[in-house]
Amino acid sequence: MQFKVCGITNIAQATALQAMGVNYIGFIFYPSSKRFVLDKLSLADLANFKPVGVKKVGVFVNEPLDQ
């Protein structure tokens, strides 16, 4: 079984999830969400977070593919 935890808004949360062994760490890129990641972290913060053994995933709503 694989696990994804979504709605992460800070790197400490993401690091803790990595230590717990989740498979996917999700960040929400939908501005209307109360868990919108860019209200708390910059794109540079997200790019600099490079987990080992865990995949970063994004949640998008009605975004064009080129976005």
URBEL-V954768 format. One record per residue. N is the residue number from 0. RES is the residue in three letters. OMEGA is omega in whole degrees, -180 to 180 (999 if undefined). NEAR is the number of other C-alpha atoms within 12 Angstrom. Layout:
BEGIN
n | res | omega | near
N | RES | OMEGA | NEAR
N | RES | OMEGA | NEAR
END
This chain:
BEGIN
n | res | omega | near
0 | MET | 177 | 7
1 | GLN | -177 | 11
2 | PHE | 173 | 16
3 | LYS | 174 | 24
4 | VAL | -172 | 27
5 | CYS | 177 | 28
6 | GLY | -178 | 30
7 | ILE | -177 | 34
8 | THR | 173 | 29
9 | ASN | -175 | 27
10 | ILE | 178 | 27
11 | ALA | 176 | 16
12 | GLN | -178 | 20
13 | ALA | 179 | 35
14 | THR | 178 | 24
15 | ALA | 178 | 17
16 | LEU | 177 | 28
17 | GLN | 179 | 27
18 | ALA | 180 | 17
19 | MET | 176 | 17
20 | GLY | 176 | 21
21 | VAL | -178 | 25
22 | ASN | -176 | 23
23 | TYR | 175 | 29
24 | ILE | -174 | 37
25 | GLY | 178 | 31
26 | PHE | -176 | 38
27 | ILE | -179 | 29
28 | PHE | 178 | 30
29 | TYR | -173 | 19
30 | PRO | -180 | 18
31 | SER | 180 | 13
32 | SER | 175 | 19
33 | LYS | 179 | 16
34 | ARG | 179 | 22
35 | PHE | -171 | 25
36 | VAL | -175 | 30
37 | LEU | 169 | 24
38 | ASP | -174 | 21
39 | LYS | -176 | 21
40 | LEU | 175 | 23
41 | SER | 175 | 18
42 | LEU | 177 | 17
43 | ALA | 176 | 12
44 | ASP | -179 | 19
45 | LEU | 179 | 28
46 | ALA | -179 | 14
47 | ASN | 176 | 12
48 | PHE | -177 | 23
49 | LYS | -178 | 17
50 | PRO | 178 | 24
51 | VAL | 178 | 17
52 | GLY | -180 | 16
53 | VAL | 178 | 25
54 | LYS | 174 | 24
55 | LYS | 177 | 30
56 | VAL | 178 | 23
57 | GLY | 175 | 26
58 | VAL | -178 | 24
59 | PHE | 179 | 21
60 | VAL | 175 | 15
61 | ASN | 177 | 11
62 | GLU | 175 | 12
63 | PRO | -177 | 7
64 | LEU | -179 | 7
65 | ASP | 179 | 5
66 | GLN | 999 | 8
END
